[in-house]
Amino acid sequence: MQKIYRYIQAYHPIVHVLMLGTVFISFTSSMSMPFLAIFLGETTPLDYATIGFIIGAGPLAGTLGSFIGGILSDFLGRTRLIVLSLLILSISFLGFIYTKNPFILLFISILRGLAASFFNTISKALTGDLTPETKRVRAFSNRYLANNLGYSLGPIFGALLGISGGSIAFFLTTAVYIVYALLLFILFRAYNLQLATESNEEKISVSQVLRTIRSDAALFLFILGGVLLMTVYGQISISLSQYLKSYLTDGIQLFSILMSLNASTVLLLQIPLTRWSERFSLFFRIALGSILLTVGLVGFAFSSNWFGFILSMIIFTLGEILVIPAEYAQIDEITPKGMRGTYYGAQGFTEFGNFIGPWMGGIILAKFGGPTLFLTLAMISLSSIIFFFKGRKLYMSQTSNMKSPSI
């Protein structure tokens, strides 16, 4: 009890609400968003490729969300924008239920992608604003675990209740967003929270990011490698759900288990696997992670029963655990002093892979089938290693030349 009390006392009440809200959002979202491709396939006449394009347009819009959110926050303020983003997210989930027009669905997907990027960016900023510097790393770690906790439980509960991928799951997600928005609005007023609309962090623009990418070849190569990896793991749930639904008996139930298994594996193995991998170089971690992703995808391609898919998902998730933090650390390592905002803004372009994955996956799945799709993604995963290797080699060469005495 004393540990719980000390934990409660260590953080601002709004930070606790943000953590709790993360659990409930990921819990309900995991019953709806991973099944969106299946839901649209059953409720609209759209084909795989069109559905993949519509869903992928959301993350594509989100790549610019941080820039747009920064501009809007100057006018609305951080607290107002986070409440507004939650309300927009709730409306978007209702839109998926009641809309069958592909153009309106595309608009809703883009709107959801923008709102989600606003919420994620501002909720992290709020957590940082309200948490002492010495406790921020732990707070962000807890947020990541809270997100995976919800995703590990949601699909299982959804499958047991028989609501995963159905309109009830989308209604439930909508309700959680509305309640969460109202709760934050009340708390902001209760604590008279007046946060500066402008962050002390470096202000960045799209033009700055593009100039940086053009001038730093190593960064450009790392971003290309990141786009390829994001194409593989960013929205794998879309292609996997469509494949299992169409080609396997009880595919939806299996998909629910695989999504829970993915999040549960992260919860259980993230800390020990990350600590184990710290003895190796960043490139080794990325390369090993890419190979594990490849092995998992090959497993998906040739699996014909539940055991094969479950084993493949565990291997795939191990690759994710290694790759994701190593990618961020790699960018951080090459970032010049005073340009952290610009370089992290540039890394946001890797989210483009979240658009390519579902769109390309839908086309390949419709024309060539699941095995060809997963083998193609496996080749993409392996090819990413080339870009990270060349980027690492170029960066080491540049660093060596800078340290060499002039003649």
C-alpha positions as CSV (number, residue, x, y, z in Angstrom):
1,M,0.0,0.0,0.0
2,Q,2.8,2.4,0.8
3,K,4.3,1.8,-2.7
4,I,1.0,2.6,-4.3
5,Y,0.6,5.8,-2.1
6,R,4.1,6.9,-3.0
7,Y,3.4,6.3,-6.7
8,I,0.2,8.4,-6.5
9,Q,2.0,11.2,-4.7
10,A,4.9,11.2,-7.2
11,Y,2.9,12.5,-10.1
12,H,0.3,15.2,-10.8
13,P,-3.3,13.9,-10.7
14,I,-3.8,14.9,-14.4
15,V,-0.8,12.7,-15.3
16,H,-2.5,9.7,-13.6
17,V,-5.7,10.5,-15.5
18,L,-3.7,10.6,-18.8
19,M,-2.2,7.2,-17.9
20,L,-5.6,5.7,-17.0
21,G,-7.1,7.2,-20.1
22,T,-4.3,5.6,-22.2
23,V,-5.3,2.2,-20.8
24,F,-9.0,2.6,-21.6
25,I,-8.4,4.1,-25.1
26,S,-6.0,1.3,-26.1
27,F,-8.4,-1.2,-24.5
28,T,-11.4,-0.1,-26.6
29,S,-9.4,0.9,-29.7
30,S,-7.9,-2.6,-29.9
31,M,-11.4,-4.0,-30.3
32,S,-12.1,-1.7,-33.2
33,M,-9.2,-0.2,-35.2
34,P,-7.3,-3.5,-35.9
35,F,-10.6,-4.8,-37.3
36,L,-11.4,-1.8,-39.3
37,A,-10.4,-3.4,-42.6
38,I,-12.7,-6.4,-41.8
39,F,-15.5,-4.1,-40.7
40,L,-15.3,-2.0,-43.9
41,G,-15.1,-5.1,-46.0
42,E,-18.3,-6.4,-44.5
43,T,-20.3,-3.1,-44.5
44,T,-19.1,-1.6,-47.8
45,P,-18.6,-2.9,-51.3
46,L,-15.0,-1.6,-51.3
47,D,-12.1,-3.9,-52.3
48,Y,-8.9,-4.7,-50.3
49,A,-6.8,-2.1,-52.0
50,T,-9.3,0.8,-51.6
51,I,-9.8,-0.2,-47.9
52,G,-6.0,-0.3,-47.4
53,F,-5.7,3.2,-49.1
54,I,-8.4,4.7,-46.9
55,I,-7.0,3.3,-43.6
56,G,-3.4,4.2,-44.6
57,A,-4.4,7.8,-45.3
58,G,-4.9,8.4,-41.6
59,P,-1.3,7.7,-40.6
60,L,-0.1,9.6,-43.7
61,A,-2.0,12.7,-42.5
62,G,-0.6,12.1,-39.1
63,T,2.9,12.6,-40.4
64,L,2.1,16.3,-40.8
65,G,0.0,16.4,-37.7
66,S,2.7,17.6,-35.4
67,F,3.4,20.6,-37.6
68,I,-0.3,21.5,-37.9
69,G,-0.9,20.8,-34.2
70,G,1.9,23.2,-33.4
71,I,0.2,26.0,-35.4
72,L,-3.2,25.3,-33.9
73,S,-1.9,25.2,-30.3
74,D,-0.7,28.8,-30.8
75,F,-4.4,29.8,-31.3
76,L,-6.2,27.3,-29.1
77,G,-3.8,26.4,-26.4
78,R,-2.6,22.9,-25.4
79,T,-5.4,22.0,-23.1
80,R,-8.2,23.1,-25.5
81,L,-6.6,21.2,-28.4
82,I,-6.2,17.9,-26.6
83,V,-10.0,18.0,-25.6
84,L,-10.9,19.0,-29.2
85,S,-8.8,16.2,-30.6
86,L,-10.6,13.6,-28.4
87,L,-14.0,14.9,-29.5
88,I,-12.9,14.7,-33.2
89,L,-11.7,11.1,-32.6
90,S,-15.1,10.2,-31.1
91,I,-16.9,11.6,-34.2
92,S,-14.5,9.7,-36.6
93,F,-15.4,6.4,-35.0
94,L,-19.1,7.1,-35.4
95,G,-18.4,8.1,-39.0
96,F,-16.9,4.6,-39.7
97,I,-20.2,3.1,-38.6
98,Y,-22.6,5.2,-40.5
99,T,-20.7,6.0,-43.7
100,K,-20.3,3.9,-46.8
101,N,-19.2,6.5,-49.3
102,P,-15.5,6.0,-50.0
103,F,-14.7,9.7,-50.3
104,I,-16.3,10.5,-46.9
105,L,-14.5,7.5,-45.4
106,L,-11.2,8.8,-46.7
107,F,-12.0,12.2,-45.2
108,I,-12.9,10.6,-41.8
109,S,-9.7,8.5,-41.9
110,I,-7.6,11.6,-42.6
111,L,-9.4,13.5,-39.8
112,R,-8.8,10.6,-37.4
113,G,-5.1,10.5,-38.3
114,L,-4.7,14.2,-37.6
115,A,-6.6,14.2,-34.4
116,A,-4.7,11.1,-33.1
117,S,-1.4,12.8,-33.9
118,F,-2.5,15.9,-32.0
119,F,-3.6,13.9,-29.0
120,N,-0.5,11.8,-28.8
121,T,1.9,14.7,-29.2
122,I,0.0,17.0,-26.7
123,S,-0.6,14.2,-24.1
124,K,3.2,13.5,-24.1
125,A,3.9,17.3,-23.7
126,L,1.4,17.6,-20.9
127,T,3.0,14.7,-19.1
128,G,6.4,16.3,-19.4
129,D,5.0,19.7,-18.3
130,L,3.5,18.3,-15.1
131,T,6.3,15.9,-14.2
132,P,9.7,16.8,-12.7
133,E,12.6,16.2,-15.0
134,T,14.0,13.4,-12.8
135,K,10.8,11.4,-13.2
136,R,9.9,12.0,-16.9
137,V,11.7,8.9,-18.2
138,R,9.7,6.7,-15.8
139,A,6.5,8.5,-16.7
140,F,6.9,8.0,-20.4
141,S,7.9,4.4,-19.8
142,N,4.7,3.9,-17.7
143,R,2.7,5.5,-20.6
144,Y,4.1,3.0,-23.0
145,L,3.3,0.1,-20.7
146,A,-0.2,1.5,-20.1
147,N,-0.8,1.5,-23.9
148,N,0.3,-2.1,-24.3
149,L,-1.7,-3.2,-21.2
150,G,-4.9,-2.0,-22.9
151,Y,-3.9,-3.6,-26.2
152,S,-3.1,-6.9,-24.5
153,L,-6.5,-7.1,-22.8
154,G,-8.9,-5.5,-25.3
155,P,-8.8,-8.0,-28.2
156,I,-9.3,-10.9,-25.7
157,F,-12.3,-9.3,-24.0
158,G,-13.7,-8.3,-27.4
159,A,-13.5,-11.9,-28.7
160,L,-15.0,-13.3,-25.5
161,L,-17.9,-10.9,-25.7
162,G,-18.2,-11.3,-29.4
163,I,-18.0,-7.6,-30.2
164,S,-14.5,-7.2,-31.8
165,G,-14.7,-5.5,-35.1
166,G,-18.5,-4.9,-34.7
167,S,-20.4,-1.7,-34.4
168,I,-20.7,-2.1,-30.6
169,A,-16.9,-1.9,-30.4
170,F,-16.9,1.3,-32.4
171,F,-19.7,2.8,-30.2
172,L,-17.7,1.8,-27.1
173,T,-14.6,3.5,-28.4
174,T,-16.6,6.6,-29.2
175,A,-18.1,6.7,-25.6
176,V,-14.6,6.3,-24.0
177,Y,-13.2,9.2,-26.0
178,I,-16.2,11.5,-25.0
179,V,-16.0,10.6,-21.3
180,Y,-12.2,11.0,-21.4
181,A,-12.6,14.5,-23.0
182,L,-15.1,15.6,-20.5
183,L,-13.0,14.3,-17.6
184,L,-9.9,16.2,-18.8
185,F,-12.0,19.3,-19.4
186,I,-13.3,19.2,-15.8
187,L,-9.8,18.6,-14.4
188,F,-8.2,21.4,-16.4
189,R,-10.8,23.8,-14.9
190,A,-10.5,22.3,-11.4
191,Y,-6.8,22.7,-11.3
192,N,-6.9,26.0,-13.2
193,L,-4.3,24.6,-15.5
194,Q,-2.8,27.4,-17.5
195,L,0.0,26.0,-19.7
196,A,2.0,28.1,-22.1
197,T,0.8,27.6,-25.7
198,E,4.3,27.8,-26.9
199,S,6.8,25.1,-25.9
200,N,10.4,25.8,-25.0
201,E,11.4,23.1,-27.3
202,E,12.8,24.0,-30.7
203,K,10.2,25.2,-33.2
204,I,10.4,23.3,-36.5
205,S,8.7,23.7,-39.8
206,V,8.3,21.4,-42.8
207,S,10.8,23.5,-44.8
208,Q,13.4,23.1,-42.0
209,V,12.9,19.4,-42.0
210,L,13.3,19.0,-45.7
211,R,16.4,21.1,-45.8
212,T,17.9,19.0,-43.0
213,I,17.1,15.7,-44.9
214,R,18.7,17.1,-48.1
215,S,21.9,18.2,-46.3
216,D,22.5,15.1,-44.1
217,A,22.9,12.0,-46.2
218,A,23.2,9.7,-43.2
219,L,19.9,10.9,-41.8
220,F,18.3,10.5,-45.3
221,L,19.4,6.9,-45.4
222,F,18.1,6.2,-41.9
223,I,14.8,7.7,-42.8
224,L,14.5,5.5,-45.9
225,G,15.3,2.4,-43.8
226,G,12.7,3.6,-41.2
227,V,10.1,4.0,-43.9
228,L,10.7,0.4,-45.1
229,L,10.5,-1.0,-41.5
230,M,7.3,1.0,-40.8
231,T,5.8,-0.4,-44.0
232,V,6.4,-3.9,-42.4
233,Y,5.4,-3.5,-38.8
234,G,3.4,-0.2,-38.7
235,Q,0.1,-1.4,-39.9
236,I,0.6,-5.2,-40.2
237,S,-2.7,-5.7,-38.4
238,I,-4.6,-4.5,-41.4
239,S,-3.2,-7.0,-43.9
240,L,-3.1,-9.8,-41.3
241,S,-6.7,-9.3,-40.4
242,Q,-7.9,-9.3,-44.0
243,Y,-5.9,-12.5,-44.7
244,L,-7.1,-14.4,-41.6
245,K,-10.7,-13.4,-42.2
246,S,-10.7,-14.6,-45.8
247,Y,-8.5,-17.7,-45.7
248,L,-8.7,-19.3,-42.3
249,T,-11.6,-20.8,-40.3
250,D,-12.2,-18.7,-37.1
251,G,-9.7,-16.2,-38.5
252,I,-11.2,-13.3,-36.5
253,Q,-10.8,-15.1,-33.2
254,L,-7.2,-16.0,-34.1
255,F,-6.5,-12.4,-35.0
256,S,-7.8,-11.2,-31.6
257,I,-5.5,-13.6,-29.9
258,L,-2.5,-12.5,-32.1
259,M,-3.1,-8.8,-31.3
260,S,-3.3,-9.6,-27.5
261,L,-0.2,-11.8,-27.8
262,N,1.7,-9.0,-29.5
263,A,1.0,-6.5,-26.7
264,S,1.5,-9.1,-24.0
265,T,4.9,-10.1,-25.4
266,V,5.9,-6.4,-25.3
267,L,4.8,-6.1,-21.7
268,L,6.6,-9.2,-20.6
269,L,9.8,-9.0,-22.6
270,Q,10.4,-5.3,-23.4
271,I,12.6,-4.6,-20.3
272,P,14.7,-7.8,-20.2
273,L,15.2,-7.9,-24.0
274,T,16.1,-4.2,-24.1
275,R,18.6,-4.6,-21.3
276,W,20.2,-7.6,-23.0
277,S,20.5,-5.8,-26.3
278,E,22.2,-2.8,-24.8
279,R,25.5,-4.6,-24.9
280,F,25.4,-4.5,-28.8
281,S,25.6,-1.7,-31.2
282,L,22.5,0.1,-32.5
283,F,23.0,-1.2,-36.0
284,F,23.3,-4.8,-34.7
285,R,20.0,-4.3,-32.8
286,I,18.2,-3.0,-35.9
287,A,19.7,-5.7,-38.1
288,L,18.7,-8.5,-35.6
289,G,15.2,-7.0,-35.2
290,S,14.8,-6.8,-39.0
291,I,15.8,-10.4,-39.3
292,L,13.3,-11.5,-36.6
293,L,10.6,-9.5,-38.4
294,T,11.5,-11.3,-41.6
295,V,11.3,-14.7,-39.9
296,G,7.9,-13.9,-38.4
297,L,6.6,-12.8,-41.8
298,V,7.9,-15.9,-43.5
299,G,6.1,-17.8,-40.7
300,F,2.8,-16.0,-41.5
301,A,3.3,-16.9,-45.2
302,F,3.6,-20.6,-44.6
303,S,1.5,-21.1,-41.5
304,S,-1.7,-23.2,-41.8
305,N,-2.8,-23.5,-38.2
306,W,-3.1,-21.5,-35.0
307,F,0.2,-22.7,-33.6
308,G,2.2,-21.5,-36.6
309,F,0.6,-18.1,-36.5
310,I,1.1,-17.7,-32.8
311,L,4.8,-18.7,-33.0
312,S,5.3,-16.4,-35.9
313,M,3.7,-13.5,-34.0
314,I,6.0,-14.0,-31.0
315,I,9.1,-13.9,-33.3
316,F,7.7,-10.9,-35.1
317,T,7.1,-9.0,-31.9
318,L,10.6,-9.7,-30.6
319,G,11.8,-8.0,-33.8
320,E,9.5,-5.0,-33.0
321,I,10.9,-4.7,-29.5
322,L,14.5,-4.5,-30.8
323,V,13.9,-2.3,-33.8
324,I,11.6,0.5,-32.4
325,P,13.8,1.9,-29.6
326,A,17.0,1.4,-31.6
327,E,15.6,3.5,-34.5
328,Y,14.9,6.4,-32.2
329,A,18.3,6.0,-30.5
330,Q,20.1,5.9,-33.9
331,I,18.5,9.3,-34.9
332,D,19.3,10.7,-31.4
333,E,23.0,9.6,-31.8
334,I,23.5,11.6,-35.1
335,T,21.6,14.7,-34.0
336,P,23.8,17.8,-33.8
337,K,23.5,20.0,-30.7
338,G,20.6,22.3,-30.8
339,M,18.8,20.4,-33.7
340,R,16.9,17.8,-31.8
341,G,13.5,19.1,-32.8
342,T,14.4,19.2,-36.5
343,Y,15.9,15.7,-36.5
344,Y,13.0,14.2,-34.6
345,G,10.6,16.1,-36.9
346,A,12.5,14.5,-39.9
347,Q,12.1,11.1,-38.4
348,G,8.3,11.6,-38.4
349,F,8.5,11.0,-42.2
350,T,9.0,7.3,-41.5
351,E,5.3,7.3,-40.7
352,F,4.8,7.3,-44.5
353,G,5.3,3.6,-44.2
354,N,2.0,3.4,-42.3
355,F,0.4,4.5,-45.5
356,I,2.3,2.3,-47.9
357,G,1.8,-0.9,-45.9
358,P,-2.0,-1.1,-45.9
359,W,-2.4,0.2,-49.5
360,M,0.3,-2.0,-51.0
361,G,-0.8,-4.9,-48.8
362,G,-4.4,-4.7,-50.1
363,I,-3.3,-4.7,-53.7
364,I,-0.9,-7.7,-53.3
365,L,-3.4,-9.6,-51.1
366,A,-6.2,-9.1,-53.7
367,K,-4.1,-10.1,-56.7
368,F,-1.6,-12.6,-55.4
369,G,-2.8,-13.8,-52.0
370,G,-1.4,-13.8,-48.4
371,P,1.8,-15.9,-48.8
372,T,3.1,-13.5,-51.6
373,L,2.2,-10.5,-49.4
374,F,4.0,-11.7,-46.4
375,L,7.1,-12.8,-48.4
376,T,7.2,-9.4,-50.1
377,L,7.1,-7.7,-46.7
378,A,9.9,-10.1,-45.6
379,M,12.1,-8.9,-48.4
380,I,11.3,-5.2,-47.6
381,S,12.3,-5.9,-44.0
382,L,15.6,-7.4,-45.1
383,S,16.3,-4.6,-47.6
384,S,16.0,-2.0,-44.8
385,I,19.2,-3.3,-43.3
386,I,21.1,-2.1,-46.4
387,F,20.0,1.5,-45.8
388,F,20.8,1.4,-42.1
389,F,24.2,-0.1,-42.8
390,K,25.1,2.5,-45.5
391,G,23.8,5.3,-43.2
392,R,25.8,4.0,-40.3
393,K,29.0,3.7,-42.4
394,L,28.5,7.2,-43.8
395,Y,28.0,8.7,-40.3
396,M,31.1,6.9,-38.9
397,S,33.1,8.2,-41.9
398,Q,31.9,11.8,-41.4
399,T,32.6,11.6,-37.6
400,S,36.1,10.2,-38.3
401,N,36.8,13.0,-40.8
402,M,35.7,15.7,-38.3
403,K,38.0,14.3,-35.6
404,S,41.0,14.0,-38.0
405,P,43.5,16.8,-37.6
406,S,43.7,19.2,-40.5
407,I,46.9,19.1,-42.6
